[in-house]
Each structure stands twice: as structure tokens, then as C-alpha cells.
């Protein structure tokens, strides 16, 4: 890998080259060692973007996990109309406008970072591209090391396997068992929300986007429900039947039919510039202020909880009591110290 120069903003303008088979985690470690500033785009399923600032991770986005704006809006902390009035890199504007405290926005940003990182770093057979000098849209100051992110994701995978060793429910539509054969069923508040909103079509990640919850937390609780026999496992795909030769097939000694010209190749969705790099606008999802990673569902698609049932959101401020700023700072410090 060629060494690059660091421009006055302490970022690196070099274009790293990732060898074949390099995982997103290894690519992240390479960029962290270089002290890079920019966006590592992971193309694949589910994929996403990791944003670095001077070798530290300060934001992660994935279509599988709700973004910060979706979490704050779903928790009732920031109204949706507010996002349409604030400028780009809105973290400071939200604090100065009195919508959130500094500790709230940092804690929410950390939660969203770790949540999305699990899915981005779990992307298999990914194509990796790096665009220098691009920072996360939120503009929050919180950063964590690449080692902390990778260690946290490894711990999350281990917990998933300890809860239930099968991953068949992780990305499949959630289908609750209608008659579990149990006299009593005890579920948590989040598990109740999952069962209430599962329609047999939404995956755990889509439910997280609908509810404004951590996508990893929903995936984990779906595994818990599956282990308890409350979630149906998706049916195994049927084997494809062998292809039968058509009745009007030509004999082997018949002359071949005239070949049809090959169709024109489809345009490359990620064009390469003359200097060999991919434009940053082609790498990153086009985000419009006020929009979310998941499209906000119509008002009549989310079912309301029955009277007497309380489902607390994962973010401070979703309850009536004003959050203790010093407590949030201690929680933030504890999250940053996790290894």
C-alpha cells in the first residue's frame, strides 16, 4: 500500500487498495492504522458506510439499522418537522435549539454507530471502496476506535449464538406462532412490540425501522422468541426441479440456429473516473435532510399498544421525566470503554 500525504485537515488523500477477500473489519483496521478521514463504503447485503475521522470511527450507516434521525423522531425527542429546518451536520443545531442535550445526541449517535456497525461488518463477499475527506452527516463529536467497534461486533455475534445457534430468523420475515402450546407466555416490552407488529412480511430490520428501535436488539429478541418456540422458522427453500429437455429440441447432429447478438451490457452502477477512483457521490447514498434510512411508514400502518401497556423507547427523553445529563455522560463513557 503506497504511503500518502496528510493534508492540513489531518486527513489522508491516499486511495487505499483492498486485496481480494479483505473483510470490512480488516479494511477498517487498515484505514485506522493510516489515520484516514473519509468514508469506507461496503457494497453487499446489507452493506453500508463507515465514516472515519483521523483514523477514528465517528459514524456508521446501514440500510439494515435505523439512523440517528429516525431514532430521535420515533422516541418523540425531535419532531419530524425540525429535521426540515436545520442545516447539514445538524448535531450542534439540535443542541443549540434546545431539542436535545449534548449528552443525548452523543449517546444516540453511539447507539446508532454500534447498531449499524454490526450489519456493515457482517456483510459477506463485500466490495470495498474508500472516498477520502468525507465526514458523517450528523456532525457529532463522538468517536470510537476501530478495535472497539470490531470487539463490540464480535461480542454481539457471540451473544446471538448463545441465545439461539440458528440464524435463519435473522433476515427472514417474522411470523409469530399463533398457538404456542403454552399456558403462560412471558415476554419483554420489546418482544411484545415485535409480536404486535409482525405481519409475516417484515424482517427484524424492517421492524426496527418501523418501531425506531435498535436493529440488533430486535434481531436478538427475535432469536429469543424463536428459541422459546414463539416464532416460526422460515420454510427451507424447495430444491429446483431438474430441467426437462423441450419436446421440440433439435437433435444433436442438427445445424445450430443462428446466434442472436449479445444484449448491450448494462451501465456500471459505480462508474470509475479517469484517475481510477470512484466519485464519492456514486459511493454514498444520497441523503436528503428530513429523510430516514427507512421510509417513514404511513400513519395507519403502525398499531398502537393496548391501554396499560408501556413500551419505553431505547433513547433518553422517550419518557416524561427529564433525563439526568450527568447520568447520560456516565453511560456514554461506559460505552466508550467497552472492549
C-alpha positions as CSV (number, residue, x, y, z in Angstrom):
1,X,0.0,0.0,0.0
2,X,1.5,3.3,-1.0
3,X,2.1,5.9,1.7
4,X,0.1,9.1,1.3
5,X,0.4,12.6,2.5
6,X,-1.8,14.2,5.1
7,X,-3.4,17.5,4.1
8,X,-3.9,20.4,6.6
9,X,-7.2,19.0,7.8
10,X,-5.3,15.9,9.2
11,X,-6.9,13.6,6.7
12,X,-5.3,11.3,4.2
13,X,-5.8,11.7,0.5
14,X,-4.3,8.4,-0.5
15,X,-6.6,5.9,-2.1
16,X,-6.0,2.5,-0.3
17,X,-6.3,-0.7,-2.3
18,X,-8.0,-3.6,-0.7
19,X,-6.9,-7.0,-1.8
20,X,-9.3,-9.7,-2.8
21,X,-11.0,-11.3,0.1
22,X,-10.4,-8.5,2.5
23,X,-13.2,-8.3,5.0
24,X,-14.8,-5.0,6.1
25,X,-13.2,-5.3,9.5
26,X,-9.7,-5.8,8.0
27,X,-10.3,-2.8,5.7
28,X,-11.4,-0.7,8.7
29,X,-8.2,-1.7,10.6
30,X,-6.1,-0.7,7.7
31,X,-7.7,2.7,7.4
32,X,-7.5,3.3,11.2
33,X,-3.7,2.5,11.1
34,X,-3.3,5.1,8.3
35,X,-5.2,7.7,10.4
36,X,-7.6,8.2,7.5
37,X,-10.5,10.6,7.2
38,X,-13.2,9.6,4.8
39,X,-16.0,7.1,4.0
40,X,-15.5,3.3,3.7
41,X,-18.4,2.0,1.6
42,X,-19.2,-1.6,1.9
43,X,-21.2,-2.8,-1.1
44,X,-23.1,-6.0,-0.4
45,X,-26.0,-7.3,1.6
46,X,-26.8,-5.4,3.8
47,X,-23.8,-3.2,3.4
48,X,-23.4,0.4,4.5
49,X,-20.8,3.1,5.1
50,X,-18.3,3.6,7.9
51,X,-17.1,7.2,8.4
52,X,-13.7,7.8,9.8
53,X,-12.1,11.0,11.2
54,X,-8.3,10.9,11.7
55,X,-8.4,7.1,12.0
56,X,-11.3,7.0,14.5
57,X,-14.9,5.9,13.7
58,X,-17.3,8.7,14.2
59,X,-20.4,7.3,12.4
60,X,-21.8,4.2,10.6
61,X,-24.8,4.0,8.4
62,X,-26.6,0.8,7.1
63,X,-29.9,0.2,5.4
64,X,-30.4,-2.5,8.0
65,X,-30.3,-0.2,11.0
66,X,-32.3,3.0,11.8
67,X,-30.2,6.2,11.7
68,X,-30.0,8.8,14.4
69,X,-32.8,11.0,13.0
70,X,-35.2,8.0,12.8
71,X,-34.4,7.0,16.4
72,X,-34.8,10.5,17.8
73,X,-38.1,11.1,15.9
74,X,-39.5,7.7,16.9
75,X,-38.7,8.3,20.5
76,X,-40.5,11.6,20.5
77,X,-37.4,13.6,21.3
78,X,-37.2,15.6,18.0
79,X,-40.3,16.2,15.9
80,X,-40.0,15.3,12.2
81,X,-40.6,18.9,11.1
82,X,-37.5,20.0,12.9
83,X,-35.3,18.0,10.6
84,X,-36.6,20.0,7.6
85,X,-35.5,23.3,9.2
86,X,-31.9,22.6,10.4
87,X,-28.8,22.8,8.3
88,X,-26.5,19.9,7.3
89,X,-24.3,18.4,10.1
90,X,-27.2,19.2,12.5
91,X,-25.8,17.9,15.8
92,X,-24.8,21.4,17.1
93,X,-28.0,23.0,15.8
94,X,-30.1,20.4,17.7
95,X,-28.3,21.2,20.9
96,X,-28.3,25.0,20.5
97,X,-32.0,24.9,19.6
98,X,-32.8,23.1,22.9
99,X,-34.1,19.9,21.2
100,X,-31.6,17.6,22.8
101,X,-28.7,17.9,25.3
102,X,-25.1,17.3,24.2
103,X,-25.0,14.0,26.1
104,X,-28.3,12.9,24.5
105,X,-27.0,13.4,20.9
106,X,-23.7,11.7,21.7
107,X,-25.4,8.7,23.3
108,X,-27.8,8.4,20.5
109,X,-25.0,8.7,17.9
110,X,-23.0,6.0,19.7
111,X,-26.0,3.7,19.9
112,X,-26.7,4.1,16.1
113,X,-23.0,3.7,15.3
114,X,-22.6,0.4,17.1
115,X,-26.0,-0.8,15.8
116,X,-25.2,-0.2,12.2
117,X,-21.6,-1.4,12.6
118,X,-22.9,-4.9,13.4
119,X,-24.6,-5.2,10.0
120,X,-21.9,-3.5,8.0
121,X,-19.1,-5.6,9.4
122,X,-21.2,-8.7,9.0
123,X,-21.6,-8.2,5.2
124,X,-20.2,-11.2,3.3
125,X,-18.4,-11.1,0.0
126,X,-18.4,-7.3,0.2
127,X,-16.9,-5.0,-2.4
128,X,-15.0,-2.2,-0.6
129,X,-14.3,1.3,-1.7
130,X,-12.9,4.3,0.1
131,X,-13.6,8.0,-0.6
132,X,-11.3,10.4,1.4
133,X,-12.3,13.6,3.2
134,X,-16.0,12.8,3.7
135,X,-17.4,13.1,7.1
136,X,-20.7,11.8,8.7
137,X,-23.7,13.9,8.0
138,X,-24.7,14.3,11.7
139,X,-21.5,16.2,12.7
140,X,-21.4,14.8,16.2
141,X,-18.0,14.8,18.1
142,X,-18.2,11.3,19.5
143,X,-15.6,8.9,18.2
144,X,-14.5,5.3,19.0
145,X,-11.5,3.3,17.9
146,X,-11.7,0.6,15.2
147,X,-10.7,-2.0,17.7
148,X,-13.6,-1.0,20.0
149,X,-16.1,-1.4,17.1
150,X,-14.7,-4.7,16.0
151,X,-14.6,-6.1,19.5
152,X,-18.2,-5.0,20.1
153,X,-19.4,-6.6,16.9
154,X,-17.6,-9.9,17.8
155,X,-19.3,-9.8,21.3
156,X,-22.7,-9.2,19.6
157,X,-22.3,-12.2,17.4
158,X,-21.3,-14.4,20.3
159,X,-24.4,-13.3,22.3
160,X,-26.6,-14.1,19.3
161,X,-25.2,-17.7,19.1
162,X,-25.5,-18.2,22.8
163,X,-29.2,-17.2,22.7
164,X,-30.0,-19.4,19.7
165,X,-27.5,-21.0,17.4
166,X,-29.6,-20.8,14.3
167,X,-29.5,-17.6,12.2
168,X,-32.4,-18.5,9.9
169,X,-34.7,-15.9,11.6
170,X,-32.2,-13.0,11.4
171,X,-33.3,-11.8,8.0
172,X,-36.5,-13.7,7.3
173,X,-40.0,-12.2,7.8
174,X,-41.1,-12.6,11.4
175,X,-44.1,-14.9,11.8
176,X,-45.3,-15.4,15.4
177,X,-46.6,-18.9,16.3
178,X,-50.4,-18.4,16.8
179,X,-50.8,-21.3,19.2
180,X,-47.5,-22.0,21.0
181,X,-49.0,-24.7,23.2
182,X,-48.0,-22.9,26.4
183,X,-50.3,-22.0,29.3
184,X,-48.4,-18.8,30.0
185,X,-46.0,-16.7,27.9
186,X,-43.8,-14.0,29.4
187,X,-42.3,-11.5,27.0
188,X,-40.4,-8.2,27.4
189,X,-41.7,-4.9,26.2
190,X,-39.7,-5.0,23.0
191,X,-40.7,-8.6,22.4
192,X,-44.3,-7.6,22.8
193,X,-43.8,-4.8,20.2
194,X,-42.2,-7.3,17.8
195,X,-45.1,-9.7,18.1
196,X,-47.7,-6.9,17.9
197,X,-46.2,-5.5,14.6
198,X,-45.1,-8.7,12.9
199,X,-47.2,-9.3,9.9
200,X,-45.4,-12.2,8.3
201,X,-43.7,-9.9,5.8
202,X,-41.4,-7.6,7.8
203,X,-37.9,-8.7,8.7
204,X,-36.4,-7.9,12.1
205,X,-34.5,-5.0,10.5
206,X,-37.7,-3.6,8.9
207,X,-39.5,-3.9,12.3
208,X,-36.7,-2.0,13.9
209,X,-37.1,0.8,11.3
210,X,-40.8,0.9,11.9
211,X,-40.5,1.0,15.7
212,X,-37.5,3.2,15.9
213,X,-35.5,0.6,17.8
214,X,-32.0,-0.9,17.7
215,X,-31.9,-3.3,14.7
216,X,-29.5,-5.6,16.6
217,X,-31.8,-5.6,19.7
218,X,-34.8,-6.6,17.6
219,X,-32.7,-9.3,15.8
220,X,-31.6,-10.6,19.2
221,X,-35.1,-10.7,20.7
222,X,-36.4,-12.5,17.5
223,X,-33.8,-15.2,18.2
224,X,-35.0,-15.3,21.9
225,X,-38.6,-15.7,20.7
226,X,-37.5,-18.4,18.2
227,X,-35.7,-20.3,21.0
228,X,-38.8,-20.1,23.1
229,X,-40.9,-21.6,20.2
230,X,-42.9,-18.3,19.7
231,X,-41.5,-17.5,16.2
232,X,-41.9,-19.8,13.2
233,X,-38.7,-20.7,11.4
234,X,-38.9,-19.9,7.7
235,X,-39.5,-22.9,5.5
236,X,-36.5,-24.4,3.7
237,X,-36.4,-23.5,0.1
238,X,-37.6,-26.2,-2.2
239,X,-35.0,-27.8,-4.4
240,X,-35.2,-26.7,-8.0
241,X,-36.7,-29.4,-10.3
242,X,-34.3,-30.8,-13.0
243,X,-34.8,-29.1,-16.3
244,X,-36.5,-31.3,-18.8
245,X,-35.4,-31.1,-22.4
246,X,-38.1,-29.4,-24.5
247,X,-40.2,-31.6,-26.8
248,X,-39.2,-29.8,-29.9
249,X,-35.4,-29.9,-29.1
250,X,-33.2,-30.3,-32.1
251,X,-31.2,-33.5,-32.5
252,X,-27.5,-33.3,-31.6
253,X,-26.4,-33.5,-35.3
254,X,-28.7,-30.7,-36.4
255,X,-27.1,-27.5,-37.5
256,X,-27.1,-24.8,-34.8
257,X,-29.6,-22.0,-35.2
258,X,-28.3,-18.5,-36.0
259,X,-26.9,-16.9,-32.9
260,X,-28.6,-13.8,-31.6
261,X,-26.3,-10.9,-30.9
262,X,-25.5,-10.4,-27.2
263,X,-27.5,-7.7,-25.5
264,X,-25.8,-4.5,-24.7
265,X,-24.0,-4.5,-21.4
266,X,-25.8,-2.7,-18.5
267,X,-24.1,0.5,-17.4
268,X,-21.8,0.2,-14.4
269,X,-23.7,1.5,-11.3
270,X,-20.4,2.7,-9.9
271,X,-18.5,4.4,-12.8
272,X,-14.8,4.8,-12.4
273,X,-13.2,8.1,-13.2
274,X,-10.2,8.6,-15.4
275,X,-7.8,8.6,-12.4
276,X,-9.1,5.2,-11.3
277,X,-11.2,6.4,-8.4
278,X,-14.9,6.2,-7.9
279,X,-16.7,9.6,-7.4
280,X,-17.8,9.9,-3.8
281,X,-21.3,10.8,-5.0
282,X,-21.6,7.4,-6.6
283,X,-20.4,5.6,-3.4
284,X,-22.6,7.2,-0.7
285,X,-26.3,7.0,-0.5
286,X,-27.9,10.3,-1.5
287,X,-29.4,11.6,1.8
288,X,-31.9,14.4,1.9
289,X,-32.4,16.3,5.2
290,X,-35.5,15.1,6.9
291,X,-35.4,11.6,5.4
292,X,-34.6,8.4,7.2
293,X,-32.7,5.2,6.4
294,X,-36.1,3.5,6.3
295,X,-39.1,5.3,4.7
296,X,-41.4,6.6,7.4
297,X,-44.4,4.3,7.3
298,X,-47.9,5.7,6.8
299,X,-49.7,6.7,9.9
300,X,-52.2,3.9,9.7
301,X,-49.6,1.1,9.4
302,X,-48.3,1.2,13.0
303,X,-50.5,-0.4,15.5
304,X,-50.9,1.3,18.9
305,X,-50.2,-0.6,22.1
306,X,-53.3,-1.6,24.1
307,X,-54.2,0.6,27.1
308,X,-52.0,-0.1,30.2
309,X,-49.0,-1.4,28.1
310,X,-45.9,0.7,28.3
311,X,-43.1,0.2,25.8
312,X,-40.2,2.5,26.6
313,X,-38.1,3.6,23.7
314,X,-34.3,2.9,23.8
315,X,-33.4,6.6,24.0
316,X,-33.4,9.1,26.9
317,X,-36.2,11.6,26.5
318,X,-38.8,9.0,25.5
319,X,-40.3,9.1,29.0
320,X,-41.8,12.0,30.8
321,X,-39.0,12.5,33.3
322,X,-36.2,14.8,32.0
323,X,-33.0,12.7,31.7
324,X,-30.1,13.4,34.0
325,X,-27.4,14.8,31.8
326,X,-24.6,13.6,34.2
327,X,-26.1,10.0,34.1
328,X,-26.1,10.1,30.3
329,X,-22.5,11.2,30.3
330,X,-21.5,8.3,32.5
331,X,-23.4,5.8,30.3
332,X,-21.6,7.3,27.3
333,X,-18.2,6.9,29.0
334,X,-19.1,3.3,29.9
335,X,-20.0,2.5,26.2
336,X,-16.7,4.0,25.0
337,X,-14.7,2.0,27.5
338,X,-16.2,-1.3,26.3
339,X,-13.5,-3.6,24.8
